[in-house]
Amino acid sequence: MEFLRYVKVLAWKDVRVEFRSREIIYTMSFFAAMVVLLFSFAFIKQSATSNEMTASSEHSPGFIWVAVLFAGTLGLSRAFDRERETGTMRALLLAPIPRAAIFLGKAVAIAIMVMVVQAVVVPLVALFFDAPLFTHPLPLVCTLVLGTIGFSVVGSVFAAMLLKTGSRDVLLPVVLYPILVPLFIAAIKATAAMLDGSMGDCWFWIRFLAVYDTIFLVAALWTFESLVIE
């Protein structure tokens, strides 16, 4: 219980700082909205039954997760820049609390910010692409939450590891994206299967996401302290 209290305090600290300035939330949400808007114009096609131009909904799962990936990367970079600029990370590492609590606190705060972006992106995709995303709310929520957890866990580890690196903004996507490829493939597959009504395939990919999150959460808790100290 003491460990969870540390995680809650650290996560709440980051969330309060962000919702006072709203710098990262506004940047991530605006960027994700622009990505969805541009995709909606790029994939417009003429309806077979009329002369109306409509956006294709079959590609909407990819658009959701591409927007989340790019916007989330912006948030990761900026969230850890704050720790570097103010020296907060050094103070946290010197504090008499478990290093794993520091990691989980940062990951929870980043996950909350990514979920705020998803709350903007998903309705926009449903509107622009006429995608029936809310037909199956439970699989949709499970996919979004598990995808967010995996992104936040892996992203927090690499962002903290590259905190003192001069070219961290360039290196972060290079080292992060290959690790996240299975996560986003599974998230896209789950969302696409949900739209097609193939709930068996959808739940298969949701279980894959859960296994992915579990593996990388254990690995992150095991390696975070050594990566940050080095």
PyMOL commands that set and color helices and strands:
alter all, ss='L'
color gray80, all
select helices_A, chain A and resi 2-21+23-42+60-86+88-94+99-128+137-161+168-196+199-229
alter helices_A, ss='H'
color red, helices_A
select strands_A, chain A and resi 44-46+53-55
alter strands_A, ss='S'
color yellow, strands_A
deselect
rebuild
show_as cartoon
